[in-house]
Amino acid sequence: MIHKLLPAQINVLLVILGLTGCAQWNYQDLSDPSRDVWQKPQGVVEKLSIARGARVADLGAGGGYFTWHLAKAVGARGTVYAVDTKESSINMIIKEMVARGTPNVRPVRAEPHDPRLPEPVDLVFSCDGYHDMNDRVDYFRSLASSLRPGGRVAILDFHPRGFFSSMFVHRTAKEEVRREMEAAGYQLLNDYDVVDSQHFQVFAKAER
Ligand SMILES: C[S@@+](CC[C@H](N)C(=O)[O-])C[C@H]1O[C@@H](n2cnc3c(N)ncnc32)[C@H](O)[C@@H]1O
């Protein structure tokens, strides 16, 4: 239901939820197919040119909205780690895995400061989770050791547009993401414009 709203209406809803202390995402709503209209998940995943057989971490996977698109991209020989700190997210991923019969997805219950990835990956993908993370420079600096050679980090987050968004809602500006990622030892590879309401940047470890 939430994702049937326009991004501006979501802003207002988030402010109300935040002010009433009940800012709890409903993973069912996040996974509503009507979200595809503005989120354009296929367009986002296509830009990443993910190789068949790749290992991908969906960091802050939530209800798995992007997880299933990423699982399709890596194919049967690849693996998508659906990483989240919340038990409710992991439970929904497991339920969906069973319903969809998707063998190449592995849920990972993370700690706020540690994604607990079982092996290095080719791509860390994060949509709408970056702003939730603490100590991001330290977090992404240590995450570099979980990237395979040539590994990338793709980050999408909402633009902090408008009064409500900048005053009350915790979102991260594109320039802030870039500054923090550079401080964490990465360089910008791509800056895509696929989703009107979100910035979409891809990083790799900076060459020394
Ligand atoms: C708004 S949801 C987005 C879910 C999904 N990526 C999507 O686009 O529908 C953000 C998710 O990030 C998770 N999260 C926040 N901090 C995290 C962290 N440090 N490590 C892993 N997941 C985290 C939250 O539990 C939540 O499920």
The ligand as an SDF file (V2000), in Angstrom:
LIG
                    3D

 27 29  0  0  0  0  0  0  0  0999 V2000
   13.5610    0.7650    4.2810 C   0  0  0  0  0  0  0  0  0  0  0  0
   14.1260   -0.8890    4.3350 S   0  0  0  0  0  0  0  0  0  0  0  0
   14.5290   -1.1820    2.6160 C   0  0  0  0  0  0  0  0  0  0  0  0
   14.3950   -2.6480    2.2610 C   0  0  0  0  0  0  0  0  0  0  0  0
   14.7310   -3.0080    0.8110 C   0  0  0  0  0  0  0  0  0  0  0  0
   16.1120   -2.7440    0.4680 N   0  0  0  0  0  0  0  0  0  0  0  0
   13.8130   -2.3310   -0.1580 C   0  0  0  0  0  0  0  0  0  0  0  0
   14.2730   -1.4980   -0.9670 O   0  0  0  0  0  0  0  0  0  0  0  0
   12.5980   -2.6400   -0.1180 O   0  0  0  0  0  0  0  0  0  0  0  0
   15.7640   -0.7580    5.0850 C   0  0  0  0  0  0  0  0  0  0  0  0
   16.2430   -2.0680    5.6640 C   0  0  0  0  0  0  0  0  0  0  0  0
   17.6190   -1.9190    6.0610 O   0  0  0  0  0  0  0  0  0  0  0  0
   17.8240   -2.7010    7.2290 C   0  0  0  0  0  0  0  0  0  0  0  0
   19.0350   -2.2460    7.9070 N   0  0  0  0  0  0  0  0  0  0  0  0
   19.2410   -1.0940    8.5870 C   0  0  0  0  0  0  0  0  0  0  0  0
   20.4980   -1.0320    9.0610 N   0  0  0  0  0  0  0  0  0  0  0  0
   21.1180   -2.1760    8.6350 C   0  0  0  0  0  0  0  0  0  0  0  0
   22.4430   -2.6970    8.7830 C   0  0  0  0  0  0  0  0  0  0  0  0
   23.3810   -2.0440    9.4690 N   0  0  0  0  0  0  0  0  0  0  0  0
   22.7300   -3.8920    8.2150 N   0  0  0  0  0  0  0  0  0  0  0  0
   21.7780   -4.5650    7.5120 C   0  0  0  0  0  0  0  0  0  0  0  0
   20.5100   -4.1230    7.3530 N   0  0  0  0  0  0  0  0  0  0  0  0
   20.1760   -2.9390    7.9050 C   0  0  0  0  0  0  0  0  0  0  0  0
   16.5220   -2.4880    8.0170 C   0  0  0  0  0  0  0  0  0  0  0  0
   16.3120   -3.5040    8.9890 O   0  0  0  0  0  0  0  0  0  0  0  0
   15.4790   -2.5130    6.9020 C   0  0  0  0  0  0  0  0  0  0  0  0
   14.9730   -3.8100    6.7050 O   0  0  0  0  0  0  0  0  0  0  0  0
  1  2  1  0
  2  3  1  0
  2 10  1  0
  3  4  1  0
  4  5  1  0
  5  6  1  0
  5  7  1  0
  7  8  2  0
  7  9  1  0
 10 11  1  0
 11 12  1  0
 11 26  1  0
 12 13  1  0
 13 14  1  0
 13 24  1  0
 14 15  1  0
 14 23  1  0
 15 16  2  0
 16 17  1  0
 17 18  1  0
 17 23  2  0
 18 19  1  0
 18 20  2  0
 20 21  1  0
 21 22  2  0
 22 23  1  0
 24 25  1  0
 24 26  1  0
 26 27  1  0
M  CHG  2   2   1   9  -1
M  END
$$$$
